[in-house]
């Protein structure tokens, strides 16, 4: 695959959100490290750890990588908590390690595929991640990023769930063995439903395991029912990479 990334130095800033017992206030701790990855800019992200997480134990935990939409780009990490898994993890808790990077202004996830892969590698190194249960999901711009990242590095993921996004139908051969659940709003006038429909049709033709939920009467905010009412997190846990 052609390397589209100029050499730069990335600094990751880790903001770790611990889900503590209900009697304790959730805390965030910040640290940072430097790593050579094609260039020089700062990538922030949240890491949520489930309540039962034991850093010194032998137990491995499932992980979700979440890619936000274009409205959450920038340099304020709090924006990433607006929707989806990081919001649900903070408010209700989730039985996953949840990693939620923030895309810088003026950049799309499709331009950050290699840094995202390096972020996955670093998370696996730093935390007790069950590498057979790594899941990928994203909404809007992150839905496009979900398809792109999975197609670039399919061996990382046990299942993916793009929400109101789209992709390149001609590339679905790379994810035909990755279970996929696609969500979209039928009345979406920001990212038209045909973007998801084309991907679903191509996946079906390739023989992939694919589900498609098209919400009647829903515009661009299909991530609200997708993450809150669909059972997506239980569906993730039904899948394990062989």
PAGUVEX-74754 format. One record per residue (C-alpha): residue in three letters; x, y, z. Coordinates in Angstrom, 2 decimals, always signed. Layout:
% PAGUVEX-74754
(node 'ALA', (X, Y, Z))
...
END
This chain:
% PAGUVEX-74754
(node 'UNK', (+0.00, +0.00, +0.00))
(node 'UNK', (+1.41, +3.40, -0.96))
(node 'UNK', (+2.66, +5.49, +1.98))
(node 'UNK', (+0.90, +8.85, +1.88))
(node 'UNK', (+2.40, +10.15, +5.11))
(node 'UNK', (+5.39, +12.56, +5.22))
(node 'UNK', (+7.95, +11.92, +7.94))
(node 'UNK', (+6.94, +13.70, +11.13))
(node 'UNK', (+7.22, +13.36, +14.89))
(node 'UNK', (+3.93, +12.75, +16.69))
(node 'UNK', (+3.41, +13.48, +20.33))
(node 'UNK', (+0.54, +11.55, +21.84))
(node 'UNK', (-1.04, +13.03, +24.94))
(node 'UNK', (-2.83, +10.36, +26.93))
(node 'UNK', (-5.81, +11.45, +28.97))
(node 'UNK', (-6.91, +8.43, +30.95))
(node 'UNK', (-10.45, +8.30, +32.22))
(node 'UNK', (-10.83, +5.75, +35.01))
(node 'UNK', (-14.32, +4.44, +35.71))
(node 'UNK', (-14.18, +4.28, +39.50))
(node 'UNK', (-16.85, +2.88, +41.84))
(node 'UNK', (-19.98, +4.96, +42.22))
(node 'UNK', (-18.84, +6.30, +45.58))
(node 'UNK', (-15.77, +7.88, +43.98))
(node 'UNK', (-15.60, +10.66, +41.44))
(node 'UNK', (-14.22, +9.69, +38.05))
(node 'UNK', (-10.73, +11.05, +37.56))
(node 'UNK', (-8.58, +11.93, +34.60))
(node 'UNK', (-4.81, +11.77, +34.61))
(node 'UNK', (-2.59, +13.08, +31.86))
(node 'UNK', (+0.77, +11.91, +30.61))
(node 'UNK', (+2.60, +12.04, +27.30))
(node 'UNK', (+5.19, +10.25, +25.25))
(node 'UNK', (+6.99, +10.83, +21.98))
(node 'UNK', (+7.13, +8.39, +19.12))
(node 'UNK', (+8.49, +8.53, +15.56))
(node 'UNK', (+5.52, +8.38, +13.22))
(node 'UNK', (+5.79, +10.35, +10.01))
(node 'UNK', (+5.52, +13.97, +11.10))
(node 'UNK', (+5.10, +16.50, +13.83))
(node 'UNK', (+1.76, +17.26, +15.34))
(node 'UNK', (-0.05, +16.52, +18.56))
(node 'UNK', (-2.69, +13.82, +18.74))
(node 'UNK', (-4.80, +13.78, +21.87))
(node 'UNK', (-6.96, +10.91, +22.97))
(node 'UNK', (-9.01, +9.56, +25.84))
(node 'UNK', (-8.50, +6.13, +27.36))
(node 'UNK', (-11.36, +4.78, +29.45))
(node 'UNK', (-10.70, +1.77, +31.68))
(node 'UNK', (-13.59, -0.39, +32.92))
(node 'UNK', (-14.34, -0.49, +36.63))
(node 'UNK', (-12.92, -3.98, +37.08))
(node 'UNK', (-9.67, -3.22, +35.25))
(node 'UNK', (-6.62, -4.64, +37.02))
(node 'UNK', (-3.36, -3.29, +35.56))
(node 'UNK', (-1.22, -5.86, +37.38))
(node 'UNK', (-3.45, -8.86, +36.70))
(node 'UNK', (-3.49, -11.41, +33.91))
(node 'UNK', (-7.03, -10.68, +32.72))
(node 'UNK', (-7.35, -9.25, +29.23))
(node 'UNK', (-10.10, -6.77, +28.33))
(node 'UNK', (-11.98, -6.09, +25.09))
(node 'UNK', (-11.25, -2.74, +23.47))
(node 'UNK', (-13.15, -0.24, +21.33))
(node 'UNK', (-11.44, +2.33, +19.12))
(node 'UNK', (-13.88, +5.19, +18.49))
(node 'UNK', (-13.51, +7.78, +15.73))
(node 'UNK', (-15.60, +10.93, +16.22))
(node 'UNK', (-17.24, +13.15, +13.61))
(node 'UNK', (-15.99, +16.39, +12.05))
(node 'UNK', (-17.67, +18.56, +14.69))
(node 'UNK', (-15.39, +17.22, +17.43))
(node 'UNK', (-12.11, +18.02, +15.69))
(node 'UNK', (-9.76, +20.47, +17.38))
(node 'UNK', (-7.55, +20.73, +20.44))
(node 'UNK', (-10.12, +20.43, +23.25))
(node 'UNK', (-10.30, +16.78, +24.26))
(node 'UNK', (-13.60, +17.40, +26.07))
(node 'UNK', (-15.30, +17.64, +22.66))
(node 'UNK', (-14.67, +13.93, +22.10))
(node 'UNK', (-17.02, +13.08, +24.97))
(node 'UNK', (-20.02, +14.61, +23.16))
(node 'UNK', (-21.29, +11.39, +21.56))
(node 'UNK', (-20.88, +7.67, +21.33))
(node 'UNK', (-18.76, +5.29, +23.42))
(node 'UNK', (-16.73, +7.92, +25.36))
(node 'UNK', (-19.95, +9.65, +26.44))
(node 'UNK', (-21.65, +6.38, +27.41))
(node 'UNK', (-18.53, +5.11, +29.18))
(node 'UNK', (-18.31, +8.24, +31.31))
(node 'UNK', (-22.02, +8.38, +32.14))
(node 'UNK', (-22.91, +4.70, +32.51))
(node 'UNK', (-19.74, +2.65, +32.24))
(node 'UNK', (-18.79, +0.05, +29.65))
(node 'UNK', (-17.02, -3.32, +29.93))
(node 'UNK', (-14.39, -2.23, +27.40))
(node 'UNK', (-11.19, -0.27, +27.27))
(node 'UNK', (-12.35, +2.64, +25.12))
(node 'UNK', (-9.77, +4.62, +23.14))
(node 'UNK', (-11.07, +7.85, +21.59))
(node 'UNK', (-8.53, +9.97, +19.68))
(node 'UNK', (-9.21, +13.55, +18.59))
(node 'UNK', (-8.63, +14.49, +14.98))
(node 'UNK', (-6.88, +17.88, +14.58))
(node 'UNK', (-8.66, +20.71, +12.77))
(node 'UNK', (-8.48, +20.61, +9.01))
(node 'UNK', (-7.60, +16.89, +8.86))
(node 'UNK', (-9.71, +13.82, +8.09))
(node 'UNK', (-9.28, +10.39, +9.64))
(node 'UNK', (-8.37, +8.97, +6.23))
(node 'UNK', (-5.13, +10.99, +6.43))
(node 'UNK', (-4.25, +9.50, +9.83))
(node 'UNK', (-4.44, +5.77, +9.19))
(node 'UNK', (-0.83, +5.05, +10.08))
(node 'UNK', (-0.88, +7.15, +13.29))
(node 'UNK', (-4.11, +5.39, +14.30))
(node 'UNK', (-2.47, +2.02, +13.78))
(node 'UNK', (+0.47, +3.17, +15.91))
(node 'UNK', (-1.99, +4.29, +18.57))
(node 'UNK', (-3.51, +0.80, +18.55))
(node 'UNK', (-0.07, -0.75, +18.92))
(node 'UNK', (+0.81, +1.56, +21.79))
(node 'UNK', (-2.47, +0.85, +23.59))
(node 'UNK', (-1.90, -2.89, +23.26))
(node 'UNK', (+1.56, -2.41, +24.73))
(node 'UNK', (+0.42, -0.21, +27.62))
(node 'UNK', (-2.83, -1.90, +28.68))
(node 'UNK', (-4.19, -5.42, +29.15))
(node 'UNK', (-5.95, -5.57, +25.79))
(node 'UNK', (-7.50, -8.79, +24.52))
(node 'UNK', (-6.20, -8.60, +20.95))
(node 'UNK', (-8.84, -11.08, +19.80))
(node 'UNK', (-11.56, -8.60, +20.84))
(node 'UNK', (-10.63, -5.21, +19.38))
(node 'UNK', (-13.61, -3.37, +17.87))
(node 'UNK', (-13.74, -0.30, +15.65))
(node 'UNK', (-16.57, +2.19, +15.29))
(node 'UNK', (-17.05, +5.79, +14.26))
(node 'UNK', (-19.72, +8.28, +13.26))
(node 'UNK', (-20.03, +10.55, +10.21))
(node 'UNK', (-16.42, +11.49, +9.36))
(node 'UNK', (-15.51, +8.70, +11.78))
(node 'UNK', (-17.78, +6.33, +9.86))
(node 'UNK', (-15.70, +6.95, +6.75))
(node 'UNK', (-12.58, +6.58, +8.91))
(node 'UNK', (-13.86, +3.26, +10.26))
(node 'UNK', (-14.14, +1.76, +6.80))
(node 'UNK', (-10.77, +3.20, +5.73))
(node 'UNK', (-8.86, +2.05, +8.82))
(node 'UNK', (-10.39, -1.43, +8.74))
(node 'UNK', (-9.60, -1.80, +5.04))
(node 'UNK', (-5.99, -0.71, +5.66))
(node 'UNK', (-5.44, -2.92, +8.73))
(node 'UNK', (-8.18, -5.58, +8.82))
(node 'UNK', (-6.19, -8.03, +10.95))
(node 'UNK', (-6.58, -5.84, +14.03))
(node 'UNK', (-10.36, -5.98, +14.30))
(node 'UNK', (-12.87, -8.59, +15.49))
(node 'UNK', (-15.81, -6.48, +14.24))
(node 'UNK', (-16.53, -2.95, +13.00))
(node 'UNK', (-19.55, -0.63, +13.09))
(node 'UNK', (-19.52, +2.43, +10.81))
(node 'UNK', (-22.32, +4.93, +11.58))
(node 'UNK', (-23.63, +7.38, +8.93))
(node 'UNK', (-20.42, +7.11, +6.94))
(node 'UNK', (-19.28, +5.51, +3.73))
(node 'UNK', (-16.24, +4.24, +1.94))
(node 'UNK', (-14.78, +2.71, -1.19))
(node 'UNK', (-16.85, -0.27, -2.36))
(node 'UNK', (-13.94, -1.54, -4.44))
(node 'UNK', (-11.90, -2.03, -1.25))
(node 'UNK', (-14.37, -4.23, +0.66))
(node 'UNK', (-12.41, -7.36, -0.30))
(node 'UNK', (-10.00, -6.43, +2.47))
(node 'UNK', (-12.72, -6.58, +5.15))
(node 'UNK', (-14.89, -9.39, +3.83))
(node 'UNK', (-13.84, -11.51, +6.83))
(node 'UNK', (-14.52, -8.76, +9.40))
(node 'UNK', (-18.11, -8.80, +10.75))
(node 'UNK', (-19.68, -5.41, +10.01))
(node 'UNK', (-22.78, -3.62, +11.26))
(node 'UNK', (-23.63, -0.46, +9.30))
(node 'UNK', (-26.01, +2.24, +10.59))
(node 'UNK', (-27.56, +5.21, +8.79))
(node 'UNK', (-30.55, +7.54, +9.00))
(node 'UNK', (-32.97, +7.20, +6.10))
(node 'UNK', (-33.46, +10.98, +5.91))
(node 'UNK', (-29.78, +11.89, +6.29))
(node 'UNK', (-29.09, +14.93, +4.08))
(node 'UNK', (-25.51, +15.47, +5.32))
(node 'UNK', (-24.07, +12.07, +4.42))
(node 'UNK', (-26.57, +10.48, +2.07))
(node 'UNK', (-27.69, +6.92, +2.92))
(node 'UNK', (-26.48, +5.71, -0.46))
(node 'UNK', (-22.93, +5.96, +0.91))
(node 'UNK', (-23.71, +3.17, +3.38))
(node 'UNK', (-25.94, +1.26, +0.96))
(node 'UNK', (-23.16, +1.01, -1.61))
(node 'UNK', (-20.80, -0.39, +1.01))
(node 'UNK', (-23.37, -2.87, +2.34))
(node 'UNK', (-24.20, -4.10, -1.17))
(node 'UNK', (-20.50, -4.55, -1.96))
(node 'UNK', (-19.92, -6.42, +1.31))
(node 'UNK', (-22.85, -8.73, +0.61))
(node 'UNK', (-21.53, -9.42, -2.88))
(node 'UNK', (-18.13, -10.25, -1.37))
(node 'UNK', (-19.75, -12.78, +0.97))
(node 'UNK', (-19.14, -10.78, +4.14))
(node 'UNK', (-21.06, -11.05, +7.41))
(node 'UNK', (-22.87, -7.69, +7.34))
(node 'UNK', (-25.87, -6.16, +9.07))
(node 'UNK', (-27.54, -2.91, +7.99))
(node 'UNK', (-29.82, -0.75, +10.11))
(node 'UNK', (-31.52, +2.13, +8.28))
(node 'UNK', (-33.49, +4.29, +10.72))
(node 'UNK', (-36.76, +5.66, +9.23))
(node 'UNK', (-37.32, +9.37, +9.82))
(node 'UNK', (-33.80, +9.91, +11.19))
(node 'UNK', (-31.51, +12.55, +9.70))
(node 'UNK', (-27.77, +12.73, +10.38))
(node 'UNK', (-27.98, +11.86, +14.08))
(node 'UNK', (-28.28, +8.10, +13.61))
(node 'UNK', (-25.44, +7.67, +16.10))
(node 'UNK', (-27.89, +8.38, +18.94))
(node 'UNK', (-30.03, +5.24, +18.42))
(node 'UNK', (-27.05, +3.26, +17.11))
(node 'UNK', (-25.01, +3.69, +20.29))
(node 'UNK', (-27.87, +3.87, +22.79))
(node 'UNK', (-30.60, +1.48, +21.63))
(node 'UNK', (-29.27, -1.02, +19.09))
(node 'UNK', (-27.40, -3.46, +21.33))
(node 'UNK', (-24.17, -2.69, +19.50))
(node 'UNK', (-21.95, -3.35, +22.54))
(node 'UNK', (-23.45, -6.80, +23.12))
(node 'UNK', (-23.02, -7.48, +19.40))
(node 'UNK', (-19.35, -6.55, +19.61))
(node 'UNK', (-18.82, -9.03, +22.44))
(node 'UNK', (-20.36, -11.81, +20.35))
(node 'UNK', (-17.38, -11.56, +18.01))
(node 'UNK', (-13.84, -12.68, +18.60))
(node 'UNK', (-11.04, -12.64, +16.04))
(node 'UNK', (-9.81, -16.14, +15.23))
END
